[in-house]
C-alpha cells in the first residue's frame, strides 16, 4: 500500500494478528519503540523503518511455519510480491530459538571501479518475553559494530570485511591510476567540462580507501552508523605542480591515523594521507600533496578506542653557551654521533616524530591530569652542512606530556 495512515494501520493490524499466536516475537519487534543494547535502551530501528513514509508502493509478505507462527517478514518497494529471487528492501527472519535477524538491502550505485550492487546490513536481535518493558534485545555493541563495518567496507571498498583487521597504528596504502572515465565522472558532478584533468581535490577520490581504512581498524570499536565526515584539509607540497590530476597519472597514497581524541560529542579521528606520483616527472620526489581528514563518531563511549596522537615536526635550537651544550648532552634521550661535538653558537635542527597514547586509568584518575605512554624519535642535524650530529630516542610511560618537547 501507499505511505501514510493506511500503511501504519496495516502494520498495526499485522501486529495484532501476529500477537494472537503463541509466538509473538514479530508483533513485539514491530510494536516496541525501544530495544535493549547491553545496559542501555535505544530507539528500535525496525519500529522506525516500517513507519517511515516511503515514496511509491510497498508490499509486505509474512511467511508462517506449519503451526501458523511467523518466521519471516519481507518488505518490497513494489505494488505486489516480485518474482522469486528478487531481493526485498528489508527482511526480518527468525534464525534459531528466540533469535532473529534484520537485513537491510541497500543498492549501492556504480563507480568507476565498482558495478552497481546490493549490499546487505545485518543486525541481530533476541526476543525475551520475560522482560515486558523491553522484550527485544539487540546485538551487543561489539557485534553490531562489526556488522556495520562489514556493510561500509563493501560500500566503500567493494569487498567484505577481512577476518584479520589492521591496527590503527599502522599505515594504509593504496594505488590509483587515473582514467578518463574517472575524470569525466568527477568533473561532471562539479559542472566542469574537461575530460583530461581534474582539480586538486580529486585527491580525495584517490586517497579514499586509505583515508577510510583507519575506520575499520580493530582497535577503533565504534558504530559507523554514527559517523560524521567533518572536514578535509589540502596541503600542496610541490610548488611546481600545477595542482591537477591528469589521465594516466599513477598515484600512491599512504595514510596514517594522526589522532584519536575523546570530545564531548564522541570520538574524533584524524587521518593524514600523503599522495605521491609513481610515474612521470614527479616520480620519487616526495608527496605532491597531503590530505588531512577528520571524522566524528557521535556518542561513541570513551572506552570504544584509546586516545592517542601522532605528530611529526621540525624545531630549530640555538646553543647560546657551553652550558647549553652540556645540559643537552646530559639528556638520556639525546645520543650524539661518534666524532661529532656541540659548541656554543651551533644551530641544531631537530626532525622528530612523536606518538602519545593515553593510558587507561593512568595517573590520579582526574580528567585534568591524564597520563600517557610517549615515544619520541628522530635526528638532529646542522642546517649549514646537513650532517646528522645526533639522534633522539625517548620511551616513557606514566608521564603527563612530552618531556622532549617541553625541554627543547
N, C-alpha and C positions, 0 to 999 in steps of 0.2 A: 504494500500500500504506500501512499504518498506520505511524506513527512508531516508531522503535525499532531493534533489531538487524536485523530483516528488511529495513527500508528501507536501512540502511547496507550490508548485504550486496548488495542490489540495485544500489546506487551503485557498489560495488567491481566487481561483475560487468559493469556498463556500462563502467567504465573499462577493464577487461580486453578486452572486445570491441572498444572503440574503438582500443585500443593495437595490435591485430593488423593494422590497416590501415597504409598508408604515411603517412597524415595523422593524427598523434596529438595535435593541439592540444587536443581536448576532454578526452582522458584526462589530459594534463598539467595542465590547468586544474582538473579535479576532484580530482587527487591532490596537487597542490602545496600545502604548508602555508603557504608564504610566496610573495610576489610582489616583484619589484624595482620600486621607485619612485625614479627618479633614482639616487642613490648609496646608498640605504638599502633594507633588506628590511623589509617589513611583512606583517602577517597577511593571508592570502588570504581575501577576503570570500566568494568563491564556495565555497571549501572549507568554510567555516563554515555557509553558507546551506543547502547540500544535506545537511548532517549534523545541523542543529539539530532537536530534537523539535518537531513540529507537532501541533496539535490537529486531529484528523479526518484523512480520507484525502488522499492525494496521487497524482497521475498524472504520469508523465514521457513525453514523446514526443520522439524523435530523428529529425530529417529528414536524409536522405542524398542526395548528388548521384548522377549517373548512374554513377559509378565506385564507389559504395558508401562514400564518405568523408563523415563527419558535417559538416554545415554549420549545424545549428541544434538547440538543445535547449530545450524548453519545459516548465515545471512548472505544473500547475494544482492548486488546492486542491479537488479533486473526485475521486470514485471512478472516473471514466473521462474520456476526452477529450471536452470540451464541444463544442457545435456551432460551426461556422465563425463567426468574428467575435468570439468570446469572448476577452477579454484574459487571458493567463496571469499568474500571480503573478510569475514571473521567466522571463527568456529569455536564452540565450547564443546569439549568432548571428555567424557569420563575415561580415565585411564585404568587405574587399579584401585579397588576398595573405595574409599571416600575421596580419592584424589581425582582432580580433573584439570584440564589444560585449556587456556585461552590462546588461540593462534590468530594473529592479525596478518593478513597478506597484503603487503604494500607493493604497489607497482613502481619500480624504480626506473626512471627514464634512461634512454640510451645516452652514452657519452662517446667521445672519440675512441675510447679503448674498450668500452663495455657495451653489450647489447641491452635492449630493454628486457627487464626480468622481474619476476615476482619474488620478493624477499619476505620470509616469514619472521615474525617476532613471537616467541613462545614464552608464556608466563604460567607458572604452575600454581594451583590452589588446592586446599583441602577443606572439605565440608565437615564441621564439628557441631552437630546439633545440640550438644550438651551446653554450649555457650550461647544462650539465647540472644544476648545483646549483640553479639558479633560472631555468627556461626561460620563465616567464610575467612579462612586463613591463607594469606598469600605466601609464596616462597620467601625464605629469609633473604636479607639484603644481598649476601654474597652470591647466592644462586641467581637472583634476579639480575644483579649487575652483570654476571657472565652472559646471561641470555640477551641482555640489551647490547652488550659489547659485540656478541656474535652477529646480531642484526646490523649494527652500524658498520662492522667490519665487512660484511657482504655489500652494503650500500656504497661505502666509500672506497674500499679496496677491491671488491669484486670476488673475495674468497671467504670461506668460513673461517671463524676464529681458530688459530692454531692451538693445539693441545698445550704446547710449551710457550708461555707468554714471556716477552722480554722484560728486563728491568728498566725502570725509568732513568737509571743512572747511565745506561748505555747510549749508543748512537744509532740513529735510524737513517739509513741511506737509501736512495732511490735514483734510478737512471731515467732520463726522459729525453726522447728525440722529437723535436718539434716538427709537426707535419702541416701541410696546407690546410687539411681539414680542421686541425686544432685552431689555426689562425682564423679561419672563416667563422667557426662556431663562436669563438671568443669575441671577435670584433663585431659580429652581427648582433650579439647581445648588448653591445655598448653603442651601436649605431655607427660604427666605423666601417669603411669600405675596403680597406687594404686586405689583400689576400696573401701577402708575402711576409708581413711583420706585425707583431703585436706589441703593445706598450709594456712598460716595465712591470706593471702589476700582474701581468700574465705569469710572473714568477710564483704567485700563489698556487696556480694550477700545477706548475712544475714541481713545487715542493710539498704539495698537499699530502701525499702519502707519508712523508716523513714528519710533517707537522702534526698530523693526527695520530701517527704511530704511537706517540707517547701516551695518548689517552687509553691505549689498550694494554699498558704495562701492568704486570701482575701486582705491583705494589701501589697502584692507583685504583683503589677499590671504591669506585663511585658509580652512580647511576647516570648513564649518558643521556637519559631522557630529560634530565635536569640541566643539560649543558647549554650555556650561552657563549657564543663566539663574540668576544668583546672587541678586539682591535687587532689591526695589522700595523706594523711599522717597517718601512723600507729604508735601507741604508746602502747607498751606492758606494762601492769600494774602488772602482776603476773610473778615474776621471775621463779617460779617453774612450770609454764605452759609450755608444750612442743611445743606451737605455732602451733598446728594442730587442725582442727575440724574433729571429727570422727562421723561415723554413729550412730545415736541415741542421739547425743547432742541436748539438748533443750536450745535455746539461746533467751534472751530477749534483744532487742535493744531499747535504749532511746535516741532520737535525739532532739537537740535544735539548733536554729539559733544563732550562736555566733556573727555574724557581718553582717550588710548590709552597704556597703560602695560605695560612688559615686567616680568613677575613670574616667579619660579622655575617656576611651573606652566604658563606660556604667555604669552598676551596678554590683558590685561584692558581692556575697552572700557566706558566710562561714557557714557550718553546722558541728556540732560536735555530734558524736554518741558514746555512751557507750554500750559495749557488755558484758553482764553478763550471766553466766550459771545458769539455774534453776534446774539442776539435777546433781547428781554425787558429786565428791569431792570438786568442786568449787562452789557449790550452796550456795548463801547467803554470799559470801566472798568479794563482790565488783566486779568491772568490770575486765574482763580478758584483754581487750584492748580498746583503744579509737581510732576512725577513725575521722579525720578532712578532710572534702571535700570542695573544693572551686569551685564555678560556676561563670561564667561571662555571663551577658546578654548584648550583643553588642548593642550599640547605644540606649540603654534604656534612656528615658528622666529622668531628675533629680527628677521630681515630681512623677515618677512611684511608688516609695516607699520611706519611711522615713528612713534616715540613722540612724543606732543605733548599739551599740556594747554591748556584754555581756562578762564579764570576771570573772573568779574565780582565786584567788591567795592567797598565804601564805607569810607573811612578819614577820621577827623576829626583834624586837625592844629592845634595852637595855637602861634602865633608869640609867643614869650616876650620877644623883644628885636628891635632893629633889625638886629642881625647875622643872626638867623634869617631875616628877610625878604630881606636882601641875598643870603645864601647860596642860598636857594630860587630867587630870580630869576636867579641865575647859572647854574642848571642849564640845559643846552641843550635839554632836553625840556620845560621849563616856559615857556609862552608867555602872558604877561599880556595881557589885553584892553585895547585903547586906552581911555584915560580912567580906568582903574582903578588903584588903588595898594594896597600892602601896608603895614600898620602894626603895631607891637608890640601884642599883646593880641588881634589878629584870630584868629578861629576859622574854619578853612577845611575844607570838605567835599569830599574827592576821590572822585569817582564814576568808577571806572576799569574797563577791560576789558583782559585780557592774553591773548596767545597765545604759547605757547612750543613750539618744535619742536626735537627733538633732532637734531643734525647727525650724519650718517653719518661715522664715523671722525674726528670732531672732537676737538680737544684732544690730549692725550698718548696717547689710546687706553686709558687706565685707566678702569675702571668707576666709580671713586670721583670722577673729575673729568670728567663729560660736559660738552660744550659745546652751546649752544643758539642758535637764531635766535629773537629775542624782539621782539614788538611790543606796546606799551602805548599806549592812547589813552583819553581821557576828558575830563571837565570838572571845574573847580574852582569851587565856589560858596560864598557866605557864608550859613550857615544862617539868620541873622537875617532877611535880606531875600530870600534865594533867588536873587539875581542871579549870573550867571556872571561870575567875575572873571578866569579864566584857562583855558587848555586845555593838555592834556598829550598829547604825541606823541613816542614813542621807538621807534626801529627799530634793532636791532643784531644782529650775528651773531658767532659765536665766543665768546660770553660764557658764564659759568658759572652765571648766575642772572638774576634780575630786578633791575637796578640802581635802578629807580624805587622798588620796594617796599623794597629794602634801605635807600635813603636816607631815605624817609619814616619 
